[in-house]
Amino acid sequence: HYRNTICQTSIHIITIAALYHVDPHHTNHPVPFDMSLHLMAIRSTAVLSVLLWTKVVATNLGLGGAKAEAGTRAPEDTYQKKQEGDNPEAVATADRAQRMVNNDLENIPYTMVLAWGAMFCIYFGNDKDVRDAQSLAHIVMFTAFVVARIAHSITYALGISMARSLVWIIGILCSFGIAVNGAIAAFQIE
């Protein structure tokens, strides 16, 4: 049940993200044609942050459900608590869910701070061509990071080790890319 919930929520998040990034030349596109890349980057960062936070909340809700199923909720949560240790599979699922949440806490908050800090520096850059290039790089890297983190949760929930490691590495590389892009942008501000 927990794995299905995480997978279904992740599919919905990816669908919303895909719908947000439609062809800018489409006549019904919600973004005006004359919008500059740095404004698109701000809006993309905002939407991607909401999607990422939605993923975090879904993962945390999954953890709560897994802990309730395993009987490992806090002692005061007696209304949600089952007999502890009755189901070894439920305990293993709760342990996996806790590791997923821990991994999110080790990666997502830092990258969100980096993304918004980089966006601040990009926004105030003086050279339009450089700012546009950095904005585009930022959109691509932060989108890839969000997709990697969603894929990480799916592969973690399903126990697919190699794919989980691959998407984790992609996410970490995107984090570093966002940080470097932001640091370079800081030196473009005059």
Secondary structure by P-SEA (a helix, b strand, c coil): caaaaaaaaaaaaaaaaaaaacccccccccccccccaaaaaaaaaaaaaaaaaaaaaaaaaaaaaaaaaacccccccccccccccccaaaaaaaaaaaaaaaaaaaccaaaaaaaaaaaaaaaacccaaaaaaaaaaaaaaaaaaaaaaaaaaaaaaacccaaaaaaaaaaaaaaaaaaaaaaaaaaacc
